[in-house]
Amino acid sequence: MYVRFLTPWWRLPRGADCGLFGPAYYFARDADVPEVLREALWVEIRWFEAHLPVPRRFKVKSRGRWLSDGICWFVDDAREPIARAFGLAALIGECGVPVRKVATRRPGTVLYRDAWQIVAKPDAATPVVWH
């Protein structure tokens, strides 16, 4: 099973909803967000920067072009990153952006894998859009 957190915020390539990190960085840098909330966001962001590897591959070749179609998913036994993601989701929610957790057994074609996450190119069965 794979877990992802979706926000109806920025659209990713091909219409997928953004995950947690785009909105988290945005609000952590937004002077209109209360300082205590920005500081809490930075605590979580820095934890992820220190503990979660940056995937080496997001792009897929399609019809001779490279597209950034890869979507990140936590593997279901990545307990600490998922617990931290729930905390980050709650902080983003405090900024006014709802976050929804989705899970799937079919994330699509896996492009990258490490102990905590995968990057996959979604297919028709992959839940990638806020409903």
C-alpha positions as CSV (number, residue, x, y, z in Angstrom):
1,M,0.0,0.0,0.0
2,Y,1.2,3.5,-0.8
3,V,0.0,6.8,0.9
4,R,-0.1,10.3,-0.4
5,F,-1.4,13.6,0.9
6,L,-3.3,15.8,-1.6
7,T,-4.0,19.5,-1.5
8,P,-6.3,21.4,-3.9
9,W,-3.5,23.9,-4.4
10,W,-1.1,23.9,-7.3
11,R,-1.7,21.5,-10.2
12,L,1.1,19.1,-11.1
13,P,1.7,18.0,-14.6
14,R,-1.3,16.3,-16.2
15,G,-3.8,17.6,-13.6
16,A,-2.6,15.8,-10.5
17,D,-3.2,17.6,-7.2
18,C,-0.1,18.9,-5.3
19,G,1.2,17.1,-2.3
20,L,2.3,18.6,1.0
21,F,5.7,20.2,0.3
22,G,4.7,22.9,-2.2
23,P,2.1,24.5,0.1
24,A,4.3,23.9,3.1
25,Y,7.2,25.9,1.7
26,Y,4.8,28.6,0.4
27,F,3.2,29.2,3.8
28,A,6.5,28.9,5.7
29,R,7.7,31.8,3.6
30,D,4.5,33.8,3.6
31,A,4.7,36.9,5.9
32,D,0.9,37.0,6.2
33,V,1.0,33.6,8.1
34,P,1.4,34.0,11.8
35,E,5.0,33.6,12.9
36,V,4.3,30.7,15.3
37,L,2.7,28.8,12.4
38,R,5.6,29.6,10.1
39,E,8.0,28.3,12.7
40,A,6.1,25.1,13.2
41,L,6.0,24.6,9.4
42,W,9.8,25.0,9.3
43,V,10.3,22.5,12.0
44,E,8.5,19.9,10.0
45,I,10.0,20.9,6.7
46,R,13.5,20.7,8.2
47,W,12.8,17.2,9.6
48,F,11.9,16.0,6.1
49,E,14.9,17.7,4.5
50,A,17.2,15.9,7.0
51,H,15.5,12.5,6.9
52,L,13.7,11.9,3.6
53,P,15.9,11.4,0.5
54,V,15.3,13.6,-2.5
55,P,14.2,11.2,-5.3
56,R,16.6,11.0,-8.2
57,R,13.9,10.5,-10.9
58,F,10.6,12.3,-11.6
59,K,10.6,12.3,-15.4
60,V,9.3,9.8,-17.9
61,K,9.9,9.6,-21.6
62,S,6.6,9.8,-23.6
63,R,6.5,10.1,-27.4
64,G,10.1,11.3,-27.5
65,R,9.7,14.0,-24.8
66,W,10.7,14.0,-21.1
67,L,7.7,14.8,-18.9
68,S,7.7,15.5,-15.1
69,D,4.9,13.0,-14.5
70,G,6.3,11.4,-11.4
71,I,4.2,11.6,-8.2
72,C,5.6,10.8,-4.7
73,W,4.0,8.2,-2.4
74,F,5.1,7.1,1.0
75,V,5.4,3.3,1.4
76,D,3.0,2.2,4.1
77,D,5.6,1.0,6.6
78,A,7.3,4.5,6.6
79,R,5.7,5.1,9.9
80,E,7.7,8.1,11.1
81,P,7.6,10.1,7.8
82,I,3.8,9.4,7.6
83,A,3.3,10.5,11.2
84,R,5.2,13.7,10.4
85,A,3.2,14.2,7.2
86,F,0.0,14.2,9.3
87,G,1.5,16.9,11.4
88,L,2.5,18.9,8.3
89,A,-1.0,18.4,6.9
90,A,-2.6,19.8,10.0
91,L,-0.3,22.9,9.8
92,I,-1.2,23.4,6.2
93,G,-4.9,23.0,7.2
94,E,-4.4,25.8,9.8
95,C,-3.3,28.0,6.8
96,G,-6.7,27.4,5.2
97,V,-5.8,24.7,2.7
98,P,-7.5,21.3,3.3
99,V,-5.4,18.2,3.0
100,R,-6.7,14.7,2.1
101,K,-4.9,11.4,2.6
102,V,-5.3,8.8,-0.1
103,A,-3.9,5.3,-0.4
104,T,-3.6,2.9,-3.2
105,R,-2.1,-0.5,-4.1
106,R,-1.7,0.7,-7.7
107,P,0.4,3.9,-7.8
108,G,1.3,3.4,-11.5
109,T,4.8,2.7,-13.0
110,V,7.4,3.0,-10.3
111,L,10.3,5.3,-11.4
112,Y,12.2,5.6,-8.1
113,R,12.2,3.7,-4.8
114,D,13.9,4.1,-1.5
115,A,13.1,2.8,2.0
116,W,10.5,5.5,2.7
117,Q,8.9,6.5,-0.6
118,I,8.4,5.8,-4.3
119,V,7.9,8.0,-7.3
120,A,5.5,6.7,-9.8
121,K,3.9,7.7,-13.1
122,P,0.2,7.5,-12.4
123,D,-2.2,5.4,-14.6
124,A,-6.0,5.4,-14.8
125,A,-6.4,3.6,-11.5
126,T,-4.2,6.0,-9.5
127,P,-6.0,8.4,-7.2
128,V,-4.2,11.7,-8.0
129,V,-7.0,14.3,-8.0
130,W,-9.0,15.8,-5.1
131,H,-12.6,14.7,-5.3
